[in-house]
């Protein structure tokens, strides 16, 4: 899988999850909130995804896939959770939970898509 495809999968899965969660928890109350949340959701993924990809390229020589994936995804979940907490002014637990749900979904979705593409 290419980095661009992986990024598109992440954005396609994570951003709607973030927006849906914020809408259902009434964190989005106006059109401005919606636009702001959309921009933040894209920006956070655009920030962390290339870093995760580079870390994977470095660790691929030293760690097997499951260990590498858990380590990298854990770092991404924490980083994005902190960003959601601070930027969206959420409780830190909500920020981490939001990041956990979005990143777990995109990771699993990416595995399924990769399996479908590679047979």
Buried (B, 14 or more C-beta within 10 A) or exposed (E): EEBEEBBBBBBEBBBBBBBEBBBEEEBBEEEEBBEBBBEBBBEBBEEBBEEBBEBBEEBEEEBEEEEBBEBBBEBBBBBBBBBBBEBBEBEEEBBBBBBBBBBBBBBEBBEEBEEEEEE
